[in-house]
Amino acid sequence: MARIVLICGASVAVYKACDLASKLAQAGHEVRAVLTPRAAKLIHPQLFEAVTGQPAAVEEFGPERRGAMDHIELATWAELVLVAPATAGLVARLALGLADDLASTVALALPKGTPRLVSPAMNPNMLAAGPVARNLATLRADGWRVLEPGAGHMACGVDGKGRLPEPAERVKAVADALGARG
């Protein structure tokens, strides 16, 4: 089994990330969640700790910090990184190499060869926007595997492509990525 860092962006789909974290932990993986500060306003990191038995983090600085360089520790600890849900903003920060929060610094500090998956979840119009398409293409070119969003009814009230894939699909993608690493 593997050590997985699950990075969560501020999408209403973040509740599905808790289920995913639980399923990955039940499958024997060690899962540590890293939430963007905005994601932590939607769901509490302690929920991830409850379902994984591992620490969850939001900020690198402050009273909760565990070490001098949490982003480096998490990046080197990880045997796989999964960003789910990946919002348009988080996709942009990852594609541009911006390091403005713990989630993006962990992603930027990953050692070469660490399997990395990104699972976009956003409004269909946002997903179809040129900048998002370009940023996803950049991530692919940088070695990220982009999990295709599902289609259906969205929390914003529209139907279309942009839904976070079901946990079973993401668990399979993780298993495939881990199997491919050798």
Secondary structure, 3 states (H helix, E strand, C coil): CCEEEEEECCCCCHHHHHHHHHHHHHCCCEEEEEECCCHHHHCCHHHHHHHHCCCCECCCCCCCCCCCCHHHHHHHHCCEEEEEEECHHHHHHHHHCCCCCHHHHHHHCCCCCCCEEEEECCCHHHHHCHHHHHHHHHHHHCCCEECCCEEEECCCCCEEEEECCCHHHHHHHHHHHHHHCC
